Amino acid sequence: MAEFVLHDWQEVNYYMRDDYRLLVAGMALKQLASADAELQTMARTTFNALPAQGARSFSKAHPIEQRKAIAKGMQNLPQIAALVMALWAAAAQEPIHLLKQAAQMAGLEFNDAFDWRQGMEGFFTFEDIPLLSGLADGLGEKTTPQAYDHLKLAALWLGPAVVNRDALAGPTEQ
């Protein structure tokens, strides 16, 4: 059985273009108001500690400056990155659901109890999840770059939720 190591969400920045990181930060910010109460409290408390350009406090900053502050914080602060990913996952249900359906058809099984708390713990790299990564590539092949990026991020989010992890390697040649 392969060794699966959870990587801190801060490392996801290595896979992201700057414009996509800003988009994810914006999605997280918009999702904040409708997030689970516990996640909302954690995120507001953590985000309010971020410096935002042109304002004395994060909460009083213009939403564009808040988004920039969150995107910058994602690169330097592990807690910010994890919170953003939890909020993104709540906002990006469509690509996550699409990829999950394809993965289930390919034989992957998911922990039904997997939620944002477990998701915040980290991700497996694309090298660890070639089946999920390949499915995201296939689904994203004929779509927009943004939709493709969401599918790839969905693969990273879903990896730790897989119960039959040996199947993540994909079909073996006989």
C-alpha positions as semicolon CSV with decimal commas, in nm:
position;residue;x (nm);y (nm);z (nm)
1;M;0,000;0,000;0,000
2;A;0,130;0,344;-0,092
3;E;0,234;0,586;0,181
4;F;-0,002;0,885;0,187
5;V;0,125;1,203;0,347
6;L;-0,103;1,500;0,405
7;H;0,051;1,824;0,284
8;D;-0,037;2,155;0,444
9;W;-0,278;2,363;0,233
10;Q;-0,021;2,640;0,219
11;E;0,167;2,419;-0,030
12;V;-0,128;2,431;-0,273
13;N;0,005;2,772;-0,375
14;Y;0,275;2,595;-0,578
15;Y;-0,001;2,476;-0,811
16;M;-0,185;2,808;-0,840
17;R;-0,146;3,100;-1,073
18;D;-0,180;3,439;-0,903
19;D;-0,509;3,518;-1,080
20;Y;-0,658;3,185;-0,976
21;R;-0,546;3,235;-0,613
22;L;-0,729;3,571;-0,615
23;L;-1,039;3,400;-0,756
24;V;-1,030;3,131;-0,484
25;A;-0,980;3,398;-0,216
26;G;-1,280;3,589;-0,355
27;M;-1,494;3,274;-0,355
28;A;-1,396;3,209;0,006
29;L;-1,483;3,565;0,104
30;K;-1,825;3,542;-0,063
31;Q;-1,891;3,203;0,097
32;L;-1,810;3,333;0,445
33;A;-2,161;3,465;0,516
34;S;-2,327;3,130;0,450
35;A;-2,059;2,904;0,596
36;D;-2,106;2,670;0,890
37;A;-2,116;2,883;1,209
38;E;-1,796;2,733;1,350
39;L;-1,607;2,779;1,021
40;Q;-1,745;3,131;0,988
41;T;-1,623;3,228;1,337
42;M;-1,278;3,077;1,281
43;A;-1,241;3,245;0,941
44;R;-1,362;3,588;1,055
45;T;-1,130;3,583;1,355
46;T;-0,832;3,475;1,147
47;F;-0,902;3,700;0,848
48;N;-0,955;4,004;1,073
49;A;-0,592;3,970;1,184
50;L;-0,474;4,027;0,826
51;P;-0,353;4,370;0,723
52;A;-0,555;4,514;0,435
53;Q;-0,440;4,800;0,213
54;G;-0,618;5,131;0,263
55;A;-0,798;5,047;0,587
56;R;-0,724;5,032;0,957
57;S;-0,870;4,686;0,980
58;F;-0,949;4,397;0,750
59;S;-1,322;4,418;0,819
60;K;-1,334;4,784;0,711
61;A;-1,129;4,731;0,393
62;H;-1,280;4,730;0,046
63;P;-1,368;4,372;-0,065
64;I;-1,101;4,387;-0,338
65;E;-0,837;4,466;-0,076
66;Q;-0,974;4,193;0,151
67;R;-0,943;3,944;-0,135
68;K;-0,584;4,053;-0,201
69;A;-0,498;4,022;0,169
70;I;-0,645;3,672;0,185
71;A;-0,462;3,564;-0,131
72;K;-0,136;3,694;0,013
73;G;-0,206;3,529;0,348
74;M;-0,266;3,196;0,173
75;Q;0,096;3,196;0,063
76;N;0,245;3,271;0,404
77;L;0,004;3,148;0,671
78;P;-0,104;2,782;0,686
79;Q;-0,421;2,859;0,883
80;I;-0,538;3,110;0,621
81;A;-0,477;2,860;0,340
82;A;-0,671;2,586;0,521
83;L;-0,965;2,816;0,598
84;V;-0,976;2,943;0,239
85;M;-0,982;2,586;0,111
86;A;-1,267;2,491;0,345
87;L;-1,467;2,794;0,229
88;W;-1,376;2,731;-0,137
89;A;-1,498;2,371;-0,106
90;A;-1,835;2,495;0,018
91;A;-1,853;2,739;-0,274
92;A;-1,728;2,494;-0,538
93;Q;-1,979;2,215;-0,487
94;E;-2,047;2,174;-0,859
95;P;-1,693;2,080;-0,972
96;I;-1,638;1,875;-0,656
97;H;-1,961;1,681;-0,714
98;L;-1,881;1,630;-1,084
99;L;-1,536;1,491;-1,007
100;K;-1,667;1,279;-0,721
101;Q;-1,929;1,120;-0,950
102;A;-1,665;1,039;-1,211
103;A;-1,436;0,899;-0,942
104;Q;-1,711;0,677;-0,802
105;M;-1,778;0,543;-1,153
106;A;-1,404;0,467;-1,174
107;G;-1,423;0,267;-0,850
108;L;-1,324;0,513;-0,579
109;E;-1,517;0,513;-0,254
110;F;-1,550;0,819;-0,033
111;N;-1,594;0,868;0,340
112;D;-1,948;1,004;0,374
113;A;-1,851;1,181;0,697
114;F;-1,572;1,381;0,528
115;D;-1,634;1,749;0,597
116;W;-1,454;2,082;0,605
117;R;-1,283;1,997;0,936
118;Q;-1,114;1,692;0,786
119;G;-1,056;1,873;0,459
120;M;-0,864;2,149;0,635
121;E;-0,608;1,894;0,756
122;G;-0,439;1,887;0,417
123;F;-0,414;1,724;0,077
124;F;-0,229;1,454;-0,113
125;T;-0,015;1,568;-0,406
126;F;-0,119;1,494;-0,763
127;E;0,152;1,227;-0,778
128;D;-0,026;1,044;-0,493
129;I;-0,368;1,059;-0,660
130;P;-0,310;0,988;-1,032
131;L;-0,661;0,848;-1,086
132;L;-0,835;1,156;-0,941
133;S;-0,589;1,387;-1,115
134;G;-0,643;1,210;-1,448
135;L;-1,020;1,229;-1,413
136;A;-0,993;1,603;-1,344
137;D;-0,772;1,638;-1,653
138;G;-1,025;1,449;-1,866
139;L;-1,322;1,647;-1,738
140;G;-1,135;1,975;-1,771
141;E;-0,998;1,908;-2,117
142;K;-1,275;2,085;-2,309
143;T;-1,369;2,350;-2,057
144;T;-1,244;2,693;-1,953
145;P;-0,909;2,730;-1,775
146;Q;-1,094;2,843;-1,461
147;A;-1,328;2,540;-1,461
148;Y;-1,028;2,314;-1,520
149;D;-0,845;2,472;-1,225
150;H;-1,150;2,411;-1,007
151;L;-1,152;2,043;-1,107
152;K;-0,782;2,007;-1,027
153;L;-0,833;2,173;-0,689
154;A;-1,134;1,946;-0,634
155;A;-0,903;1,646;-0,690
156;L;-0,672;1,772;-0,415
157;W;-0,968;1,835;-0,184
158;L;-1,123;1,492;-0,245
159;G;-0,803;1,285;-0,220
160;P;-0,804;1,249;0,160
161;A;-1,175;1,156;0,153
162;V;-1,104;0,841;-0,048
163;V;-1,152;0,527;0,162
164;N;-1,000;0,272;-0,079
165;R;-0,675;0,463;-0,127
166;D;-0,497;0,183;-0,316
167;A;-0,742;0,252;-0,601
168;L;-0,608;0,610;-0,631
169;A;-0,321;0,470;-0,838
170;G;-0,571;0,376;-1,108
171;P;-0,616;0,051;-1,295
172;T;-0,317;-0,179;-1,309
173;E;-0,201;-0,355;-1,622
174;Q;-0,257;-0,731;-1,612
